[in-house]
């Protein structure tokens, strides 16, 4: 299954405490997600590829797209698996911004 891609304007963001820090969260079709990574729009292809990898591993992923940036959102149900995959595959991409 491919990850959903949404315009950032359709993503309703809320803040919540998670993993010892304040995080961005959203919901989509009864699933809760946290913003795991944000990159410049020029790196959206790599971000989408990473989101596809999460989907292959049954880790719920969502991508939001704005004019100048893209974000990878990970389902809170798959947070442990997602953290491991991010550690292995995200070398060279910037850390998420709050």
C-alpha positions as CSV (number, residue, x, y, z in Angstrom):
1,X,0.0,0.0,0.0
2,X,1.3,3.5,-0.9
3,X,1.4,6.3,1.7
4,X,-1.3,8.9,1.5
5,X,-0.1,12.4,0.2
6,X,-2.0,15.4,1.4
7,X,-1.6,19.2,0.9
8,X,-0.3,20.7,4.1
9,X,-3.3,23.0,4.1
10,X,-5.6,20.0,4.7
11,X,-3.6,18.7,7.7
12,X,-5.0,19.9,11.0
13,X,-2.0,20.0,13.4
14,X,-2.1,19.8,17.2
15,X,0.7,19.7,19.7
16,X,1.2,16.9,22.2
17,X,3.9,15.5,24.5
18,X,5.6,12.4,23.1
19,X,9.0,10.7,23.6
20,X,10.0,13.5,26.1
21,X,9.4,16.4,23.8
22,X,6.6,18.5,22.3
23,X,5.6,17.1,19.0
24,X,3.3,17.9,16.1
25,X,0.4,15.5,15.7
26,X,-2.5,15.1,13.2
27,X,-5.3,12.6,12.5
28,X,-6.4,11.1,9.3
29,X,-9.3,8.6,9.0
30,X,-9.3,7.6,12.7
31,X,-5.5,7.2,12.8
32,X,-3.2,9.4,14.9
33,X,0.2,10.4,13.4
34,X,3.2,12.4,14.6
35,X,5.5,14.5,12.4
36,X,8.7,12.4,12.2
37,X,10.6,14.4,9.6
38,X,10.4,17.7,7.6
39,X,12.5,18.4,4.6
40,X,12.8,21.1,1.9
41,X,10.5,20.6,-1.1
42,X,13.6,19.8,-3.2
43,X,14.0,16.6,-1.2
44,X,10.4,15.4,-1.5
45,X,11.3,12.5,-3.7
46,X,13.6,11.0,-1.0
47,X,11.0,11.7,1.6
48,X,8.3,9.9,-0.4
49,X,10.6,7.0,-1.0
50,X,11.2,6.7,2.7
51,X,7.4,6.8,3.3
52,X,7.0,4.0,0.8
53,X,9.5,1.9,2.8
54,X,7.5,2.5,6.0
55,X,4.4,1.3,4.2
56,X,6.1,-1.8,3.0
57,X,6.9,-2.6,6.6
58,X,3.3,-2.1,7.6
59,X,4.2,1.1,9.5
60,X,1.4,3.7,8.7
61,X,2.8,6.7,6.9
62,X,1.4,9.9,5.6
63,X,3.1,12.7,3.6
64,X,2.1,16.3,3.7
65,X,3.2,18.7,1.0
66,X,3.5,22.5,1.0
67,X,5.2,24.9,-1.4
68,X,8.5,25.0,0.4
69,X,8.6,21.8,2.5
70,X,7.3,18.3,2.9
71,X,6.7,16.2,6.1
72,X,6.6,12.6,6.9
73,X,4.0,11.6,9.4
74,X,4.1,8.2,11.2
75,X,1.2,6.4,12.8
76,X,1.5,6.3,16.6
77,X,0.6,2.6,16.4
78,X,3.9,1.9,14.6
79,X,6.1,4.4,16.5
80,X,8.7,1.8,17.7
81,X,9.2,0.3,14.2
82,X,9.3,3.7,12.6
83,X,12.0,4.9,15.0
84,X,14.2,1.9,14.1
85,X,13.7,2.4,10.4
86,X,14.4,6.2,10.7
87,X,17.7,5.4,12.5
88,X,18.7,3.1,9.6
89,X,17.6,5.0,6.6
90,X,17.6,8.8,7.1
91,X,21.2,9.6,7.0
92,X,21.8,12.9,5.3
93,X,18.2,14.3,5.9
94,X,17.7,17.1,8.4
95,X,16.0,16.4,11.8
96,X,12.4,17.4,12.3
97,X,11.7,21.1,13.2
98,X,9.1,22.2,15.8
